[in-house]
């Protein structure tokens, strides 16, 4: 199980052992400031939780993205506006 980017969140699933062909619920949990963007690998999509059928050699990656917000700036009168990203 991989997470991209690593700081974007975590993946929760029940502890094994598992049998090949078994279904297991896998849930992507985003951290503050991130949203879940989807799964890639042997199984892909955006279902969350995802319930794949387990197979030997299966790979699964959870993708997270930083939340984004639109910002409209309207200036009235004299002055100027500068852009600065604060983390």
Backbone as numpy.savetxt, mean C-alpha at the origin, in Angstrom:
# Nx Ny Nz CAx CAy CAz Cx Cy Cz
6.85 -12.31 1.27 6.00 -11.14 1.27 6.89 -9.91 1.27
6.65 -8.99 0.34 7.43 -7.77 0.26 6.50 -6.56 0.38
7.07 -5.46 0.82 6.32 -4.20 0.97 7.11 -3.12 0.25
6.40 -2.32 -0.55 7.06 -1.27 -1.32 6.29 0.03 -1.19
6.84 1.12 -0.73 8.10 1.23 0.01 7.93 0.64 1.41
9.01 0.21 1.99 8.96 -0.48 3.29 8.30 0.37 4.37
8.50 1.69 4.32 7.92 2.55 5.35 6.44 2.84 5.12
5.87 2.34 4.01 4.49 2.65 3.65 3.42 1.91 4.42
3.77 0.77 4.99 2.75 0.02 5.72 3.25 -1.35 6.12
2.30 -2.20 6.43 2.62 -3.57 6.84 1.57 -4.51 6.26
1.88 -5.80 6.29 0.96 -6.83 5.80 0.68 -7.78 6.94
-0.61 -8.05 7.18 -1.00 -8.97 8.25 -1.60 -10.23 7.63
-1.22 -11.36 8.19 -1.74 -12.65 7.74 -1.57 -13.64 8.88
-2.38 -14.70 8.91 -2.27 -15.68 10.00 -0.96 -16.46 9.92
-0.47 -16.88 11.06 0.77 -17.66 11.08 0.54 -19.05 10.50
1.59 -19.59 9.87 1.53 -20.91 9.23 1.73 -22.01 10.26
1.95 -23.21 9.85 2.24 -23.64 8.49 0.98 -23.69 7.62
1.21 -23.59 6.31 0.12 -23.61 5.34 0.28 -24.84 4.45
-0.84 -25.27 3.87 -0.81 -26.36 2.90 -0.96 -25.75 1.51
-0.29 -26.32 0.53 -0.44 -25.86 -0.84 -1.91 -26.00 -1.24
-2.46 -24.97 -1.89 -3.86 -24.96 -2.28 -4.79 -24.34 -1.25
-4.25 -24.04 -0.06 -5.04 -23.42 1.01 -5.24 -21.93 0.71
-6.37 -21.38 1.10 -6.61 -19.95 0.99 -6.31 -19.29 2.33
-5.62 -18.12 2.25 -5.26 -17.37 3.46 -5.56 -15.90 3.21
-6.18 -15.26 4.17 -6.49 -13.83 4.06 -5.23 -13.01 4.37
-4.87 -12.13 3.42 -3.68 -11.28 3.55 -4.17 -9.83 3.46
-3.85 -9.02 4.48 -4.36 -7.64 4.53 -3.22 -6.63 4.57
-3.31 -5.63 3.70 -2.33 -4.54 3.68 -2.83 -3.42 4.57
-2.01 -2.99 5.52 -2.36 -1.94 6.48 -1.43 -0.75 6.24
-1.95 0.35 5.66 -1.08 1.51 5.43 -0.76 2.24 6.72
0.45 2.81 6.77 0.83 3.66 7.90 0.30 5.06 7.65
0.32 5.90 8.68 -0.18 7.26 8.57 0.53 7.99 7.42
-0.26 8.66 6.60 0.29 9.41 5.47 0.39 8.60 4.19
0.00 7.31 4.23 0.07 6.43 3.06 -1.30 5.82 2.77
-1.48 5.36 1.54 -2.67 4.60 1.14 -2.20 3.33 0.45
-3.02 2.29 0.54 -2.72 1.03 -0.14 -2.99 1.22 -1.62
-2.04 0.80 -2.48 -2.15 1.01 -3.93 -2.37 -0.27 -4.72
-2.18 -1.44 -4.11 -2.44 -2.68 -4.83 -1.38 -3.74 -4.59
-1.65 -4.92 -5.13 -0.76 -6.07 -5.02 -0.14 -6.39 -6.38
1.10 -6.87 -6.38 1.70 -7.42 -7.59 2.41 -8.71 -7.21
2.75 -9.48 -8.22 3.43 -10.75 -7.98 2.64 -11.87 -8.63
2.65 -13.03 -8.01 1.91 -14.18 -8.52 0.43 -13.86 -8.60
-0.07 -13.08 -7.65 -1.45 -12.62 -7.63 -1.40 -11.10 -7.63
-2.26 -10.45 -8.41 -2.26 -8.99 -8.44 -3.68 -8.48 -8.31
-3.80 -7.18 -8.05 -5.11 -6.56 -7.92 -5.12 -5.57 -6.77
-6.32 -5.06 -6.47 -6.41 -4.08 -5.39 -7.36 -4.50 -4.28
-7.80 -5.77 -4.29 -8.66 -6.26 -3.22 -7.89 -6.24 -1.91
-8.55 -5.80 -0.84 -7.90 -5.75 0.46 -8.94 -5.97 1.55
-8.96 -7.13 2.20 -7.91 -8.14 2.14 -7.97 -8.96 0.84
-6.84 -9.57 0.53 -6.69 -10.46 -0.61 -6.71 -11.87 -0.06
-7.38 -12.79 -0.77 -7.44 -14.18 -0.29 -6.92 -15.09 -1.41
-5.59 -15.18 -1.53 -5.03 -16.01 -2.59 -5.02 -17.49 -2.24
-4.98 -18.33 -3.27 -4.76 -19.76 -3.10 -3.24 -19.93 -3.06
-2.72 -20.50 -2.00 -1.27 -20.61 -1.82 -0.68 -21.70 -2.70
0.44 -21.34 -3.33 1.19 -22.27 -4.17 2.67 -22.14 -3.83
3.41 -23.18 -4.07 4.86 -23.17 -3.81 5.52 -22.11 -4.68
6.45 -21.35 -4.09 7.20 -20.35 -4.84 6.44 -19.07 -5.14
5.29 -18.93 -4.54 4.47 -17.74 -4.79 5.12 -16.50 -4.20
5.02 -15.38 -4.94 5.55 -14.09 -4.46 4.42 -13.08 -4.47
4.42 -12.23 -3.46 3.38 -11.22 -3.33 4.00 -9.94 -2.78
3.68 -8.81 -3.40 4.20 -7.52 -2.95 3.04 -6.56 -2.75
3.01 -5.91 -1.57 2.03 -4.88 -1.27 2.64 -3.52 -1.61
1.89 -2.71 -2.36 2.38 -1.39 -2.75 1.59 -0.31 -2.01
2.31 0.67 -1.50 1.72 1.80 -0.81 2.19 3.08 -1.49
1.35 4.11 -1.43 1.71 5.42 -1.97 1.44 6.48 -0.92
2.24 7.53 -0.96 2.00 8.67 -0.07 0.67 9.30 -0.45
-0.08 9.70 0.54 -1.31 10.44 0.28 -0.96 11.75 -0.40
-1.80 12.18 -1.31 -1.60 13.46 -1.96 -2.86 14.29 -1.78
-2.68 15.57 -1.75 -3.79 16.50 -1.57 -3.67 17.62 -2.59
-4.78 18.00 -3.16 -4.78 19.14 -4.08 -4.79 20.43 -3.26
-4.11 21.44 -3.77 -4.06 22.73 -3.09 -4.26 23.83 -4.12
-5.30 24.60 -3.93 -5.56 25.76 -4.79 -5.22 27.01 -3.99
-4.42 27.88 -4.57 -4.01 29.12 -3.92 -4.54 30.30 -4.73
-5.23 31.18 -4.07 -5.76 32.39 -4.70 -5.18 33.60 -3.98
-4.48 34.44 -4.71 -3.84 35.61 -4.13 -4.70 36.83 -4.43
-5.01 37.57 -3.38 -5.75 38.82 -3.54 -4.83 39.96 -3.12
-4.70 40.95 -3.95 -3.84 42.08 -3.62 -2.39 41.77 -3.95
-1.49 42.55 -3.35 -0.06 42.40 -3.60 0.50 41.27 -2.76
1.60 40.70 -3.21 2.27 39.65 -2.44 2.69 38.52 -3.34
3.26 37.48 -2.73 3.66 36.33 -3.52 3.51 35.07 -2.66
3.42 33.97 -3.34 3.26 32.67 -2.68 4.43 31.79 -3.12
5.07 31.11 -2.16 6.14 30.18 -2.48 5.74 28.79 -2.05
6.31 27.78 -2.70 6.00 26.40 -2.41 7.09 25.81 -1.53
6.70 25.08 -0.48 7.65 24.42 0.39 7.04 23.13 0.89
7.77 22.03 0.77 7.29 20.74 1.26 7.82 20.54 2.67
6.91 20.29 3.61 7.27 20.07 5.01 6.96 18.62 5.35
7.94 17.91 5.83 7.74 16.50 6.16 7.67 16.29 7.63
